[in-house]
Structure formats: C-alpha cells, structure tokens
Amino acid sequence: MNELKFVQVTKGNECQYQQLLNLMIPYNKELDSHQKRETNLDFIQKVAQGMINMQGPRDRHLELCYESKTLIGFFYCKVDHLGHQGFIKPEYGYIMEYYVIPEYRRKGYGKAMFERIESLFRSHGVQRMYLTADPVTGKPFWEALGFQRTGETSPENGLDIYEKDIPKQEKLITIQISKYLTHTLAEKIAAAQWHSCTPEWINQIRWATYDDSCFYDCFEVVALEKNDTVIGRLHCIQNESDQTLWYYGDLFVIPEYRRLGIATEMINAAINHLRELGAKTLRAYVSPDNLPSIALHKSIGFDEKPCQGFNNLILDGELMFELDLPCPYSVIPAKTDEAVFVMKFYWQNIESLHGKPISLDEWKDVLSSNDEDEQNFLVCCGCMPLAWLRINGLLNKDMAWISMLVVSDRHHRQGIGSYAIEFSEKFVKEKGFRKLGVHTTEDNIPAQNLYRKCGYAVTEYGECTTGDGVRRMGYTFMKEM
C-alpha cells in the first residue's frame, strides 16, 4: 500500500462533487442490498450535495481518499455539539458515512482511513466517538477496530450504535521557532511549500528573512514531523513604525496534514513567542473567498478590522484580521530579598541616572525600611525581573511621583517602560490620587520620549541636583488621571 492522500471536499468544486457522487452511488447500492431497499439517484444526488453544503466548521470533515491518483474511498465525520439537529452525542466524534471501494478492502486501506478520522477527532480534543454500523459489512469491520455495541439504536436509521474511546497519542509533531534558519531547513521548507529546492526558491526564503531582519525584526515558525520532515511554516514580521505590532503570513501546511490543528499550533506558538517579545497585536490578511482561513482566525480569537497597510506588503482586496495579545508582564513588590535585582538594574543604568555607587547592603536597608511614603516594585516577564519601579509621595493628598524607573539594559524598547507607567497610574489612582509626576534630566532623551508618548506634559524646566551631587538641568512631567 502506497501513502494515502486525503482531500477535503469544498463547496463549488464540481469535479469533487462528481467524484463523491461516483462513490456514493455504489455505496448506497451496497447498503440497499443489505437492507432490502432501493434508493433513487435523485435522493443520492441531494444527499451528496447536502454533505458538501454543510462544509465549513473546522470539526466537520468530508474527505476523499486517494492512493497516488486513484480514488479509493471517502468518509464524512464531525464533532457533535449542542444545537446540532437530529440525534447527537454532544462532544463525541460521529462517523456518519464511510466507504472503501470493494477491491481495496482487506488490504489495510480501511484501517488507514479510520486512523485518519481518529487523528482528526484527536486534534479537536474529542475523547470518544460513535457510529451506526451496517449489519453485514460494517459490523465486523468496526468491531475489529475496537468499537463496541452500546445497546442503543439510532432513531434516525434504526441501526445499532457502536462507540470507541480515542486513545491519546504520543506527540509526533514539533514546532520550532527560529530567527536564523539553517541551510538544510530552508531547503526543506522550499521543497514542502513550492515543491522545489533549487536556488531560485531557497533564495526567496533567504531574501525574505534578510530583508525583514535588516529593516525590522522577523522570525520563522516551522512544523516538523518526527523524522524532521517540514510539514508547515509561517513567517512573522515586525511593523516598521509600531514595534508592538506584528504580521504573520506565508502560512502553509502540506495537504496530508491539513485539518489536524497544525496551523493553529503554529499560530499559537507565534503568539506565545510574540508575548515574550512585548508585542501587543498580531495581524493577518486573508482572501475574502478563503472561508477555511477566515474560520480558523475567528476560532483563535482574531477580529476583522478595517484594512490598513503593513510595511511594504502589497495588498489586493484582502480582509484584515487582528488579535490583541495578552500582556506578558506583571508586577511584584521589591523587598529585601529582591535587592540584588534592584542593584543590578541600577548599576546597568547608573550613567543615565547620574547616580552614585550604592552597595547591596545599602539597597537591602532601603527596601526593608517600611517607608509608608513609597513602594518599590519589580516588573517581570514570567518569573524573570526586567525593571525596577519606585513610586513615592504616597502620603501626599493630590499628587504621587514615579521616583525611579530603570529597565534591564538588554530589554529596552520592548514596552516594559510603558507597562510600568500604566501600572503606576492604576496603582496611584486606586489610592485616590488625581495626578502623577516624574522628574528626568535634560540629557535623558529616551525617558522624555517615553513620558511624552504616555501622555505626560512638561510642567517645569529648571536646575536640579542628581544622585552624584552634580547640578543639572531637568524636566518635570505631570499627567492628570
């Protein structure tokens, strides 16, 4: 038996309809002979067309099965949900129709088709499936595959109902994220996506990654089968004017692995990675007639938005979808045990802060002082501290102050400063303050830009004494809550 190919039947494809009908006719004649009935052609045609018209949801599958280019069978299955018409078992997988051409039976083809169904159900999180079995050819086949009669009879066709658990399977697909693809992986992607690994196609990947990484940032998400065969890929690009906005495109999954949730896995992997990079929004463009892709994006949580451009991408009537990414940052109190992090961030920024050397013991004393007028915090990504924030003036009546905000030198320009300011505003507002202020020196341009971006206005410009004892010119910024 050669490797089988499964093709999802789509609406409006007349060739697929005819192929399905060519299987449905002998399939129904076989069932008729077992049950002493006769189904007319008009009815079979209506059923076949009705099955096609029902396609759309990701967990409904009508697939044709081929060995090489020879059509050998089809199946029709779905996941039952509350609200579906007819007899249902909510959240069960339901095998509605299943047919293998007689000359391909007892050769492993039927089992291979069933394993395809099982993998589809597994990808949707289904744990148990059911079907109604033809008593002549269906019953022995399904019982051999482990289905057991439940004692129930379908009210729709009067046949016995059989059920089977869907076993969990060891994960055979891995998702890899890479900024710099190896030559071997680039060749495999070209072969899988464009069926050619000539320099012309490999250089398309090289040029895209080089061009995007020169002007913005980018990375690849690649799905690999257990033998390191590439089965899917997508490409993510950062926006040139808004570093928190990213786009993904060039999504593909090879045909035999489609509708198994692999595209969703790759997109979710990109989402998790982008969260760690401080991204806020992920964008995609979809052709209006690509209904499966539209359904995929909506199932993940993307919302359709009015179309806007992105970098130098050429658009031609595509729909734009965007997903707001959960913020990866959180805030914890900075106490004595966290002094080592505060000291590290301070030393990394001591030049721009114009500070004086402070020892670890001194930092521990500061953080253990229980000063009611101020509180210290660490901004973290996951459990990793990335910034130190101090808010004081908490005994004032009207206005509190951000007296210190320093970000780890390896994590600048990732939205951490903006998040810390947003947290500060919420923190003091909950304590009843109506204003929040901050001082910064004239030469600290990044800090000035950050506060202006967050809506702060200059209220004072004058001389101040910095931590190193030197008098410098500086700004006072303020924002009303």
N, C-alpha and C positions, 0 to 999 in steps of 0.2 A: 504494500500500500504506500503510495506516494503521499507527500504532505498535502493536507486538505486546505482549501481556501474558502472562507466564509464571507459572503457579500450581503450586507443589509439591503433589503428591498426598499426603494424610495418612491414616494408619490410622483406621478407624472412620467415614470420611466416605462415606456410601452414595451421595450424589449424584456425587461424584468417581469412585467405583468404576463407576457406570453410564456416565458419560461416557467413562472409559477403555475400558470394555468395548465401547462403541459404535464406538470406533476400532480396537480390537484385532480385532474380527470381520472387517471388510473388509481390514485389514492382513494377517491370516493367509490370507484367501481369495486375495489377490493373490499372496502368496508361494507358496501351494499351486498356483496356476495356472502359475507359472514352473517349479516343481519336480515337477509331476505327482503330487501327493499330496492328501490330504484330512484336515484337522484338525477333529475334532469339537468341538462347542460346550462340552462339559464340560471338555475339556482347556484351551480358551482361557480359560474362567472361572477355572480353577485357576491358570493362569499369571498372569492379571491380578491375582488376589488375592495370589498369592505375591510378585509385584513390589511390591505395596503393603505387605505384611507385612515386607519387607526394609528399608523406610524407617527411618531413624533416624540413621545416621552422617552427619556433615556433608558427606562427599565422595561420597555416593550420591544421585543426583538422578532423580526420576520427575516430569516436569513436563508439564502440559497447556498448549497454546499457543492463545491467543485473538487474533482481530482484533476489537476492540471487544468484543461479547458472543458472537461466533461462534467456535465451536471449530473449529480448522483442522488440528490435529495434536498429536503428543506425542513425547517422547523419553525414553529410560531410559539413564543412563550412571553410571559410578562410577570411582573410582580403585582399581586392583588393589593389594592388599597381600599379603605373605607370610601364609599361613594361610587365605586365601580358597579356597573349594572350586573344583574344575574347572580348566580351562585358564586360566592367568593370565600376565601380564607385570608383575611387581612394579613399582609406582610409575608405571606407564603409565596414562593415561586410557583407558577402554574404553567405546565406544559400543555398547550391547547391542541396543537397539531404537530405531527412528526411522521416523516415518510422517507424511506430509503428505497430506491429502485430495486426490484427483486434480485437482479443479477449481482448486486453489490452487497447482499446480505450474507451474514455468517462469514465475513472476511475482515471484521474489525471496523468497518466504516460506521455502523450504527453506534458502536461504543464511542468512537471518536467524536461523532456528532453530539452524543449525550454529554461527553466531557466538556465540549464547548458550552453547552447550556449550563452545566454545573458551574463553570468558571464565570459565566455571565451573571448568574444568580449570586455567586460569592462576591463578585465585585460590587453588588448592590447591598451587601450586608445581610442577605437572606440566609436563614439557618435551616429552613425546611421547605420542601417542595411537594407538589401533588399533581396528579393527572387522573384521567379516566382511561381505562385500558380496554381495547378491543379484545374480546374473549378468545379469539383464535390466534392471531399473530402477536397482538400486543401483550397479553398476559404473560406468556412465557419469557418474552424479551425483557419486560420491565422487572419481573421477579428475579431474573438472572442478574440484573443490575442492582438488586437490593431493595426494590420497592416492596412494600407490604400492604396488603389489603386492610382498610380501616373498618370495614363493615358498613360503611356509608354507601349510598347510591346517589349519583348525581341527579337532581331533579330536572336537569336540562336534557340529558340524553339517556338516562336510565342505566348507565354503565357503572360498574364498581369503581370506587375511588381508591387510589393507591398513594402512599406517602413514603418519603425517604428524607433522612437528615442530609444536610450538605456538609461534608467533612471540611474542617479547616485545612488549609494547605500552606506548606512552608512558602514563605515569600521568595519568589524566583526573580522578581523584577527589582532592580536597584535604580535609584535616582541620584545622579551625580551633578553637582554644580561646579562650574569651572570658569574662571576668567581667562585662562590661557589653555586652550585645547592642545593636546598632543597631536603630532602629525598623523599618528595612527587613528586617533579618534575622529579627526577631521575627515580622513579618507572614508571611514565607516559611515559618518553622517552623510557625506555626499553620495555614497553608494545606496544608502537606505532612502534618502529623500529624493534624489534625482536619478537613481539607477546608473550612476557613472562615477568613477573615482579618477577621472582624467584631471590634469592640472586646471583645465578650464573651470570645472565645478568646485574643486577643492579651493581654488583661489577666490571663489565667491565667498566662502566662509572666512578665509584669511583676510580678505579685504574688508568685509563687514566688521569683524572684530577689531581690526587695526583702525579703521576709520572711526568707529564709535568710541574706542578707548582713547583715541587722540584728542577728541573734542569734548567728550563727556565721560561716562562710565558705562560698562556693559558686562554681561556675563551670560553663560550658556547653561541651560538645564537639559540634561541628556538622560533618557531612559534606556537602561541596558538589560538584556536578558541574561540568564545565568552564565552563558558562555561568552559574555561581553559583546553580544550582537546588539547593535544600535536598533532600537525599535521606536524611538520617538525623540523629539528635540523641540525646544523653543529658545528664543533669543530675547534678552531683556536689555533695554536701553534707557539711560537716564536723560531727562529733559535738560536742554542746554540752559534754560533760563530759570527753571524751578527744580532744584536738586532733590526735592521731596517727591517729585512726580516722575513715574517710570512708565514705560510702554513695553508690552511684550508682543512678539509676532513670530512669524516663521514656524508656527506650531504645526507639527505633523506627527502622526502615529501610523506605522505601516499597517496595511489593511487587515491582516490577520490578527492584530492586537487591538483593533478598534472596539469601542463599546465595552471595554473591560475596566474603565475607570482610570486608565493610564494618563490621559490628558489631564484629568482632574488632579491626579497625583503630582504631575509636573507643575501645574499652575500653583497648587498648594505649596510645593517645595519652593517655588519662586517667591510666593507671598511670605513665607517664613524667613527666607533669606533677606528679602527687602525690609522686613520689620527690623532685623538686626542692623541694617544699614541706615535706619532712621527714615525710610520712605513713608509717605503718608497716603499716596494714591497710586493705584496701578490702572493703566488704561489699555484698552484693546480696540481694534477696528474690525468689524465683521461685515461681510457682504450681506445685503438685505435678503437674498434668497438662500443663505446658508442657515436653514432652520435648525439643524442639529447644533451648530456652533452657538446660535442665539440661545437655545435651550440650555446648553452647557454653561454659558456665562451667567444666565439668570439663576441656575441651580447653585452656583458657587456664591452668588450674592452681588454680582455686578448689576449696576443700574444703567439704563440707556440715558445718555445725556446729549444735548445739542452738540453737533460735531465741531471740533476745533482741530487745528493742525498740531503737529508734533515734530520738532526739529525740521529736517528736510524730507520727511516722508511724503510721498506722492499719494494723495487720496483721490478716489474716483467713485463717490457716492456711497462709501461705506457708512455703516452705523457705528457710533462711538459708545463704548461701554466703559464705566469706571467703577472701581472698588475702593472704598475707603479702608485703609489698613489700620488694624488696631495698633495703638501706640506701644512700642516695646519698652518704654521707660517707666520707672517707678521711683518713689522717694522713701527713704528710711531715715530715722533720726541718727545723727552722728554723735555718739557718746565716746567715753574714754577708750573703749576697745577699737573704735574706728579712727583713732588719732593717726595711725600710720598712713591711712589713705589721705586724710586731710593734709598731712605734712607733705606727702608725695605730690599732690596736685599743686600745693602752694609753691614748692621748690621748682616744679616744672614751669610755673608762670611768674616766678619772683621778679624777673626783669620787667615784664609789662606791668606788674603790680607796684614796682618800685618799693619792694618790701625789704625788711631786714631779716637776717638769719634767725630762725626760731627752732629750737631743739624739740625732739619728740616728747621729752618730759614736760616742756612748756605747753605743748599742744594738749597733752593729757590734762594738765591743770585747767586750761581754758575750757575744754569740753566737759569737765566734771564740775564746773563752777555753779551749776543750777541757777544761772542768772535769769530772772524772770523777764528781763527786757529783751532777751534774744534767744533764738533757737538755731541750731546747726543741723544740716541735712546732707545726705549723700544721694545723688541722682544715680540710679543703677539701670543697667540693661541686663535683664535676668538677675543674677546674683552679683554681677560684676559692677563695682562702683566706677563711675566715669566722671563725676563732677562733685564739687563741694559748694554748698549754698548756705549762706548765713543771713538770717532776717533779724533785724533789731528794731528798736523803737516800739516794742510791743506794750510798753507802759504809757505810751503817748495816747492822746484822745482821738486824734484825727488822722495822723499820717505815720505809716511804718516805712522801713527802709530795707532795701537789699544792700547789705553792707559788704558782701563778698559773693562772687560767683566765678569760679575757676573750673575749667574743663580740662580733662586729661589731654596732653598735647597730641596724642595720636587719635583723638576723637573729635577734633574740631570740625565744624561745617556739617554736622550730622543732625542738627535740630535739637541738640541737647540743651543749649542755652535758651532757646525759645521755650522748650518744655519747662525748664526751671523757672523762667519768668511767669509762665502761665500757672504753674503750681503756686508760686509766691502770691500772685494776685488772688487766687482762690483761697489760699490759706489766710491772708490778712482780711479779706472780705468777710469770711466766716467769723472772724473775731471782731467785726464791726467797723473796720477801717474803711474810709472812703478814698484815701489817696495812698499811693506807693511811690517812693522816690529812690534815687540811686545817684551816687557820685562816680565820676570817672575822669581820668586825666586827659588833657588835650591831645596827648600823643597816642592814646589807646583808641585808634580808629575802629578796629573790629567791634569793640564794646559799644562805641557810639552808634555804629550802624545797626547793631543788634537791637538796642533800645528804641531807636527810631522806627525800625521795622515792626516792633511790637507796640507801637502807638504812643511812645513816650515823647514828651516835648521838653526842650531846654527851658528852664526857668531861671537859671543863674549861670554866669560865667565869671570866674574870678580865681584868685590865688588860694592855694590850699597846701597843707603840709602832708606829704606822703609818708609811708611807713619807714622809709630810710632816712627821714629827717630833713629832706630837701623840699623847698618851697617850689611848687609848680602851678601852672595854670590848669584849670579843670572846669568841668561842666556839672551842673546839677540837672538831672532829668526827673520829670514827675508825670504821673498818669492818674486821672480820676477814675475810680471804679464805677 
